[in-house]
């Protein structure tokens, strides 16, 4: 019944084993950047995946890429700092930093 929904992971996606550590390191770097640059500001962070061509058990799609975009707002609710990161879901992935326009164009 109701408890079954507790075990549903709707925001989780399979990651390559070594990719997890690369992505985690980049997320930690982004958190430090936002803490120092956007201190006391409202920050919006959106993360997502690009669907891949492989599936697990013919049900769960394995994404080809992970991405994150962020925007910090100043006291006038204008974007004062923004950017994005993306990486291929591979053990030897290179995580790339870019501006939001470049990330949007790539996605």
C-alpha positions as CSV (number, residue, x, y, z in Angstrom):
1,X,0.0,0.0,0.0
2,X,1.2,3.4,1.1
3,X,4.6,2.1,2.3
4,X,5.5,0.8,-1.2
5,X,5.9,4.4,-2.4
6,X,8.7,4.9,0.2
7,X,10.9,2.5,-1.8
8,X,10.4,4.1,-5.2
9,X,13.4,6.0,-6.4
10,X,12.0,8.5,-8.9
11,X,15.0,10.8,-8.9
12,X,17.8,8.2,-9.0
13,X,19.7,7.2,-12.1
14,X,22.4,4.4,-12.6
15,X,25.9,5.8,-12.7
16,X,29.2,4.1,-13.9
17,X,31.2,3.1,-10.8
18,X,34.1,5.5,-11.2
19,X,31.9,8.3,-12.6
20,X,30.2,8.6,-9.2
21,X,33.4,9.8,-7.5
22,X,34.2,12.3,-10.3
23,X,30.7,13.7,-10.2
24,X,30.7,13.8,-6.4
25,X,34.0,15.7,-6.4
26,X,32.6,18.3,-8.9
27,X,29.4,18.7,-6.8
28,X,31.5,19.4,-3.7
29,X,33.6,21.9,-5.7
30,X,30.3,23.6,-6.8
31,X,29.0,23.7,-3.3
32,X,32.1,25.4,-2.1
33,X,31.9,27.9,-5.0
34,X,28.3,28.7,-4.2
35,X,29.0,29.0,-0.5
36,X,31.7,31.6,-1.1
37,X,30.2,33.4,-4.1
38,X,26.5,33.3,-3.4
39,X,26.6,33.5,0.4
40,X,23.2,34.7,1.8
41,X,21.7,34.6,-1.7
42,X,18.9,32.5,-3.1
43,X,20.4,29.8,-5.3
44,X,18.5,27.5,-7.7
45,X,20.1,24.2,-8.7
46,X,18.6,21.9,-11.4
47,X,20.1,18.5,-12.2
48,X,19.2,16.0,-14.8
49,X,20.3,13.3,-17.2
50,X,20.3,12.6,-20.9
51,X,18.7,9.2,-21.7
52,X,21.1,6.7,-23.0
53,X,20.7,3.7,-25.3
54,X,21.1,1.0,-22.6
55,X,18.6,-0.3,-20.2
56,X,18.8,-2.5,-17.0
57,X,16.3,-5.4,-17.0
58,X,14.6,-3.8,-20.0
59,X,13.1,-1.2,-17.6
60,X,15.6,1.3,-16.2
61,X,17.3,3.6,-18.6
62,X,21.1,4.1,-18.1
63,X,21.7,7.8,-18.9
64,X,24.5,8.8,-21.3
65,X,25.2,12.1,-19.5
66,X,24.5,13.8,-16.1
67,X,24.2,17.6,-15.9
68,X,23.7,20.4,-13.3
69,X,22.9,24.1,-13.8
70,X,22.8,26.7,-11.1
71,X,21.9,30.4,-10.7
72,X,22.4,32.6,-7.7
73,X,20.1,35.7,-7.3
74,X,21.2,39.0,-5.9
75,X,19.0,41.1,-3.6
76,X,17.2,42.5,-6.7
77,X,16.4,38.9,-7.7
78,X,18.7,39.1,-10.7
79,X,21.1,36.4,-11.6
80,X,24.5,37.3,-10.2
81,X,26.3,34.0,-10.8
82,X,25.4,31.0,-12.9
83,X,27.0,28.0,-14.6
84,X,26.7,24.4,-15.4
85,X,28.6,21.1,-15.4
86,X,28.1,18.0,-17.5
87,X,29.8,14.6,-17.8
88,X,29.4,11.4,-19.7
89,X,28.3,8.5,-17.6
90,X,31.5,6.5,-18.1
91,X,34.3,5.4,-15.8
92,X,36.8,7.6,-17.5
93,X,34.5,10.6,-17.9
94,X,35.7,14.2,-18.0
95,X,33.5,16.6,-16.2
96,X,33.2,19.9,-18.1
97,X,32.2,23.3,-16.6
98,X,30.4,25.8,-18.9
99,X,28.1,28.7,-18.9
100,X,24.3,28.0,-18.8
101,X,23.9,29.0,-22.5
102,X,26.5,26.4,-23.6
103,X,24.9,23.8,-21.4
104,X,21.5,24.5,-22.8
105,X,22.8,24.3,-26.4
106,X,24.5,21.0,-25.7
107,X,21.4,19.5,-24.1
